[in-house]
Amino acid sequence: MGTNKLSEVAGATSGVLFDFDGPICDVFAGRPAPGVAQKLSEVVTQHDATLGAKAASVDDPMEILRLAMQGGEPVIRAIEESLTKAEVSAVKVAGPPVPGSVAALEAAHSSGRKVAVVSNNSTACVRAFLMLHGLRHLVHEVIGRAAYRPDLMKPDPHSLLLAAARLHVHPHHCTLIGDSVTDVEAARAAGARSIGFANKPHKDLALTEAGADAVVADMTTVADALASIPPLA
């Protein structure tokens, strides 16, 4: 999609919502996700051997959390707490922010728009990364996943609607920048716009087909679009 569409989306936005893992941070860059998932599967096994056998074949920590719902509250709580600790440790060794993300956060903040990070990762890990890299002042709200409620993670619109409410911006005037189809789906369900971040070659088509209002290949493009629109009073 062209820069005109991106500028149109940016100009109609009062609340800029950033997904975390992808647009801002590569969470498991320093501590690979499959290893984290393996540790989580072992926690599941301690509570439910049959469910643990299913979890052992899953290499995505978030999918382990979703799977934990089948084990009931004790499993969900154990996995939520273990995953949060793993995420906080992971972001400390994840490396610098994604190229262009800091400029995008700065441009959104400088334009007078409200800024939130809306993530399926834990609030604790997002805040840890923002503090580590001196970015907390650029973000008005951090909305991580609802504790012990993996069913409310994106594509459910819960986190977006909560962010909009806390920013005091109508969801229709919010735009989510995310790198996954579930981000686009959550934005559509919330009545918000979305900018798809195609950080891998195959993602542009998937994000477009999911209904993203604009698709970019790097966060610098987002930063330039936000920097070029008139500031809000």
N, C-alpha and C positions, 0 to 999 in steps of 0.2 A: 504494500500500500504506500502511496506517495506521501511526501512531506506535507502537502496541503491538508490531507485528512488528519494527519497527526497534529498539525497546528490547530485545526478545527476542534479536535477533541480536547487538546490542552486549553484552548481558549474558553471552552464551555465548562471547565473544571474549577470548582472551588475547594474541593477536598481531594488531595493526592494521596492515594493509598498504595504503598509499596509492599509487594510480597517480599519475604526475606531471603529464603534459600533460592538463589538464582539471580534475582535482580540486585541484591546487596551483598550477599555472602555465599560462598560455596561451602556450606556448613561442614560437610564431611570430607573436605579436600585433604586434611591432615590426619584424619582418623576415618578410614574408609567405611562406608555404610554397611557393606556385607559383614564386616567384623563386629560392628555394633549390633546388627540384627542377630548374629549368632549368639552373642551374649544375652540378648533379650529372649531368644528362644529357650535358652537354658533356664531363665527365670520362669518362663511359662511352664516348662517341664516340671519345675519344683512344685507347681500347684496342680497341674493337669497333664499327665504324661501323654494322653492321646492328642490333646491340643498342641502340646510341645512338639510332637512328631510332625504336625502340620507346619508349625512355625519354623522348624528346622530347614525347610525348603524355601523359605522366604528371605530375600536379601535386602529388603527395604525396611528400615526401622519403623516407618510410619505405617506400613502394612501389617507389621507385627502388632502395633497398637490397635489397629482396626480389628485384627483377628482376636485380640484379647477380649473383645466384647462377647465372644462365644463362651468365655470362661467365667463370666459374671464379675461382680464387683471386686472380689479379692485379686483376681488376675489383672483387671484393668488398673487397679490402684498400684499394684506391684510394678507393672510395666510402665505406667505413667511416671512413677518416681524414678525408676531406673533409666528411662529414656531421657528424662529431664537432666539428670546428672551427666549422662553421656553427651548430650547436646552442649551443655555448658562447658564440659571439658573439650569437646570438639572445636567449638568456635575459638577457643584460646589458641589453637594450633592450625586454624583454617587459612591463615595468611591474610593479606590485605583485602579490603573491600573490592568487589567486582569493578573492573575498569569502567569509569563513567558514572558509577553509582553515587559517589560523593558529590560530583558536580550536579547530578540530577536532584539530590536532596537539597543542596545549597540553592539551586535555581528555584525549586518549588517553595522553599522557605522564604527566599528573598522576594519572591513575587507576591507575598502576602497571603498565600494560600495555606490552608491547614494541612498538616502532613501527619500521616499515621503509617506505622508498619503493621500489616495485617498478615498473620502467619499461621501455618499449621505447626510450626515449631513452638516450643514453650516460650512464654514471656521472659522467663529467666535467661534463656540463652540469647534471645534478641537483645535484651538490655545489656548483658555481659559484653556482647560484641560491639554495640554502640558505645559503651563506656570505654572499652579497650582502645577504640580508634577515635575517640573524641568527637563522636557524632550525635550524642544524646540531645544536644541543644537544638538540633535541626528537626527533631521529631516531637510533635505535640502529644501523640498517644502511641502506645505499643499494645497491640491486641494479639496475644498469642492464643494457642488453642485453649479451649475451655477444659480445665482440669477434670479428668475422669469422664469426659464426654467426647470420645473420639467420633461419635456420630454427628457432632456439630462442626467437625473440621470441613474446610472447603472440599467439595463443591457446595456444601450447605452455606447459605448466605449469612449465617449467624454472626460471624466475626466482622463482616463488612457492615452489617446493620448496626452492630455495637460501636464500631469505629465512627460511623456517620453520626450516631447519636452523641457520642462523646465529643466529637468535633463541632457539633451543632451545625452540621451541613446536611441538607437533604440528600438521600442516596442518589437521586437523579443527577445531582451536581458533583458526584464523586467519580473518580476514575481509578481503577486498580491496575497497577503495572505488575504483570506476572508472567512466568515462563511456562505455565502448564495449562492444559485444557481445563482442569478443575478450577483454576483461577478465573478463566473466562466464564465458565458455567456459574460460578458463585456470583460474579459481577452481574450477569444477566438475571439471575434469580433475585438479586437485591435491587434491580432496577438501575444499576450503575453502568458506566462505560468501562471499557477495558482496553489496555494497550498490551498486546502480546509481545513478550521478549523472546525472540527465537535465538537462544544462545547455542543451539545446535542446528546443523543444516536441515534436518528433517522436520523441525518444529514449525516453520513458517506456514506450511499448508495446513497442519493440524490446528494451529491457533486461528487461522483464517476461517477454516471450516467450522470451528466451534463458535464463531461469531464475534471475534475480537474486532473492535472498532478501528484499530490500527495495529500494525505489526512492525517491529523494529528488530534489527540484528545486533545492536549494541546500545548500551545505556547512555553513551555520549549523545546519540540522536535524541533521546528523551530529554537530556539536559539542555541541548540546543533549542528544542521546541519550547520548553518551559522558560528558558531565558529570553526567548523572542516575543513572548506574549505580554500584553499590558499588565502591570501589577494591579492587584486588588487594593482598594483603599483600606 
